[in-house]
């Protein structure tokens, strides 16, 4: 039964009131509970019977469409013989009703993945990103971000550009304040040389990178052209670290929008990739010196 059919069935059975579709965080909680059940060798019908509710509710819980309490999650983990206390605590922290964040105001104007990415970054324990042709969104200046968005395809109307621009700028708050997220970015020299917005915008962006690199929670490293071949295909990605490795997530940029990956094998692949790219890059201090070079040549 697909998510749409489960949604309708649950409404007809009175299991839940109509609400907005589940967020990425809610879907992830449900998926992790399903993994625990499957590892325990229990069917959804048998698990539902154990807890005294209908199988449809179990399906909705595992689809992220039915809110569960922290106590319920702990009870499910016990029933599934999960002995990983750190994972159980992390899952319990993901429970409860949907908490609105600033990103929810954009759900009416932007694809759902934009809000999901902002929520993911908000709850991240650390961020590791790798890009070749672009400066990371969390490190972009307003002028640089505007030029990048305006260069996108299809061409966005003025108000669409502003929605994307304000969303990107608000995301950057995770790098500042008392709860600033540890952030490590690997950027290829090509991204420093791209002429988005003209010379003044490029100079402003490079100076901003230098300023951001001085923050205690931010590490920026550049792979120079002189290093030659480097690992990876050049696809930009964000590796978002959760409170435990099982809750890590990779966000991939693609022409059709964001894609989120959390399969164990995929996480291992992208972690190895970002580590190898970091090995190919200059150190943080060398990178700051290196960024001064294109500034001097402009």
Buried (B, 14 or more C-beta within 10 A) or exposed (E): EEBEEBBEBBBEEEBBEEEEEBBBBBBBBBEBBBBBBBEBEBEBEEBBBBEEBBBBBBBBBBBBBBBBEBEBBBBBBEBBEBEEEEBBBBBBBBBEEBEEBBBBBBBEBBEBBBBBBBBBBBBBBBBBBBBBEBBBBBBBBBBBBBBBBBEEEEEBEEEBBBBBBBBBBBBBBBBEEEEBBBBBBBBBBBBBEBEBBEEEBBEBBBBBBBEBBEEEBBBBBBBBEEEEEBBBEEEBBBBBBBBBEBBBBBBBBEEEEBEBBBEEEBBEEBBEBBEBBBEBBBEBEEBBEBBEEBBEEE
